[in-house]
Amino acid sequence: MKFEPFALGAESDIEDLYEVAVLGRPVVLPAQVKKDLKNCRKAMMAYVARSGAVYGINTGFGELASRMIPGQDCRQLQVNLVRSHACGVGEPFSDAQARGLLFLRANELARGHSGVRPEVLEVMAQCLNKGVIPYVPSRGSVGASGDLAPSAHSALVLLGEGRARLAGSKDWLPGAQVLKKAGIAPLELHEKEGLALINGTQAMQSVGGLALMNALKVWNAATLAAAMSVEALKASTGPFIEEIHALKPHNGQIETAKMMEDLLRNSEIRDSHLEDDTRVQDSYSLRCIPQVHGAVRDTIENSIKTVVTEMGSSTDNPLVVWKKTDGSFSDLYTVSGGNFHGQAISMAFDFACSGMVTLGNISERRVFQLITDPTKILPPFLTSRSGLESGWMILQYTAAAIASENKTYATPASADSIPTSGNKEDFVSMGMWAAHKLNLAINNAAYIVAIELMAAAQGIDFHRPLKPGDGTGEAYKKLRKLVPETKGDVSLAEGIEKVRAAILDGTFLFI
């Protein structure tokens, strides 16, 4: 797939993040951005020369901010900072998450509010374009003062230290060796540049932003699975009519109801819903699909808006600011603030995580309805020989186990704080954990939705020769290419893994 290179310094959204981090879209540093960075850098250093102590340039960091650093040591100060802060632990970021961190940091630095030289951006762009993937341990950030530990591991590789690998390789090697293979000269840090490389919310943005892309895929698949479950159980489609949703006009609710009607259009199974059906109302997991799925959709979209705002922000400290817009930077100065604090996206990730847990919960309830249908529209446990065969009984156990695990991830990370840096950093966001547990909840929800898709397809098979709807029929065909109809007791574990993978790669995207 070919892309136009992304111009560093431009506005970006999570689609740009996905294309660079996952699909390998190249980046470029425009000539005008280089010129502006040079002029900004020159003006910043002039400001430092006449101002005395400027945090992060000729002082220590955090609780050590009052310690002045002699001019001859200011560059070594930056190297020491990166090395000392590279103390993360745990399994590494995925390749996409590590590339996303590098891309997002480069794009922010290109805006000029960190005062770095264009040479910094050029090395970062080379690493992205030549497939250098830093080894970034996933644990160690508290989500304020930036994602210090993970970003420091990424920055180490730019210096020819740390560990990395080239795209397509499985072996982690010394950073210097990987840069040499890629034909990239290691970066030499100047004043402020080490701090600028590690002091931002880009690790949170990368992990959480990429997770939200998957959240949209899982939401689509879950709504599709819900429509197939409605068919398999011959549930009423009255709850999806436009008129009632106009009376409660949440965007996601209206969108979900329309999607349900579109998916079920021309369904012979739906049309066979008997007038003398003794069910006056269906269970909430069927009847309230627009209200629940719609709320989750709105939650995901609101979280995406917050992340995109963060992606367009400057999150360094200190920040380089100016009022004139003529490119002279004649009134430039630096100010220490708190834009590195990840509270906004931490709360957004917690909100989205709660939504994905909810989506998995209602999907599990529909799995239960399909496998133990009290109306007897479907045979017990989706087998015509129940007793001799256990059928799909244990799939609901698996869905229940995962749904229960997911509920533990709904506890908000953003409600916690542990003071750091000698209590100078006395209130932190825990946004990195919020991003990680969002990712965990999404991956778990994908398992539950995969089980529902499989169970609903099995239920549809019992209604032959009646045909499913236009949308559900297409989904059924895709599902059956991955998992054939089962006869008798078989292991379904491999099928669940295949369908879950298909959900996350976008196979079941319909809108």
C-alpha positions, 0 to 999 in steps of 0.5 A: 500500500502506497501513501503520501509521506506524512509531513512532520509538524502537521495536524494528525489523527488516529488514522495517521497514527495507524498508517505510520505505526502499523502500515509503514507510511513514511514521514518527511521533514518539510524544508520550512519546518527545518528553517523554523526549527533552526530560527526557534533554536537560535532564539531560544539559546539567546533567551537562555544566555540572557535569562540565567537559570532555565529549567531543563537546559542549565538546571537539574530536573524534578526535585533537583530543578534548583541545581545549576549546571555549568555550561560545559556540562549541559549537553552531558546533562541531557545524555545523563537524563535519558540514560537514568530515566530508561528504567522501564520493566515488563514486556515491550511495546508492540512494534506498532506501539513503539513506532507510534511513540516515535512518530507522535513525539517527532510530530510534536517536536516539529511544531517548534515548542520544544526548541530542538534542532532539526537534526533531532527530527531527521534522525527520528524520521530516518528511524521511522522510514527505515524500520528501526523499532526501539525496545520500549518496556511497557511499565514504568510511566505514571502518566505525568512529567510525560511518559518518562521511562518508556520515552527514554528507552525510545530516545536511547536508540536514537543515541545508538544505545539501548536495544532495537530491531529492524522491522521484520526481525525478531532479534533485539540487538544493541541500538548502535548495531541496528542504527549501523545496519539501517545506515543512520548516524547516532544523534548527539544531544545538545541542550534541552534535547534529551528532556524534549525527547522524553517529556510528553504524553506520546507513549500513552497516546500511541498505546491508547490511540491504536487501541481505540482504532481496534475498539471501533473494529470490535464495536462494529463486529459486536453490532453485527454479531448482535444482529445475527443473534437477533436472527438466530433467536427470531427476536423482534425487530420492533425495538430498532424502528426509527420512530422510537429512537427519535424520542431518545436521540443520542447519536450512537443509539440512532446510528446503531438502530439504523445499522441493525435495520440495514443488516437485517434487511430482507431477512427471511428468518426475521420475517418468519417471526410468528404473530402468535409468539408468546414472547411479549418482549425480548430480553434486554440484551436483544431489545436494548442493543441500540441503547447499549451499543450506541452508548459505547459508540459515543464513548469511543468517539468522545475518547478519540476526540480527546486523544486527537486533541492531545495529539495536536498539543505540545506536551513538553516542559518547559515550553518555548512560546512566542506571540509574534507569528512573523517567523522571527521568534523575536519575543520568544521565551520559555515557561514551565507548566504542566502540559505533560500531565496525562489526566485528560487522556487517562480519563478518556481511556478509562471511559472507553475501557468501561465502554468496552467492558460493557460491550463484552458484558452484553455480548456474553449475555447474548451468547447465553441466550443463544446456547440456553434459549428458554423459548426453545427456538434453538436446541439446547447448547446448539446441538440436536443431540444434547445429552450425548453431546455437550455442544456449545455449552462451554463456550459460554463459560469461556465468554463468562470468564473473559467478561469477569476478567474484563470487569477488573479493568473497569476500575479507573486508573485515573482515580489513582495517584502516587507522588513521585520525584520527592513529592515535587510531582505530587499528583499524577494521572496513571494514564499509561496504565489506563491505556494498557488496560483499555488495550487489554479490555478491547482484546478480551471483548474481541474474544467474547464477540468472536464467540457470539459471532460463531454461536449466532452463525450456528443458530442461523444454521438451524433455520435453513432453508430460510435466508439471513438478511443482506448484511448478516448474510454477508457476515455469515459467509465471511464467518463460515470461511473461517469456521465451518459449521460443526456437526457433533462435539469438536474443539472450537478453540482454534476457531475462536482465535481465527475469528478474533484475529479477523475482528481485529484486522477489520474483516467484520467492519461494515460501517 
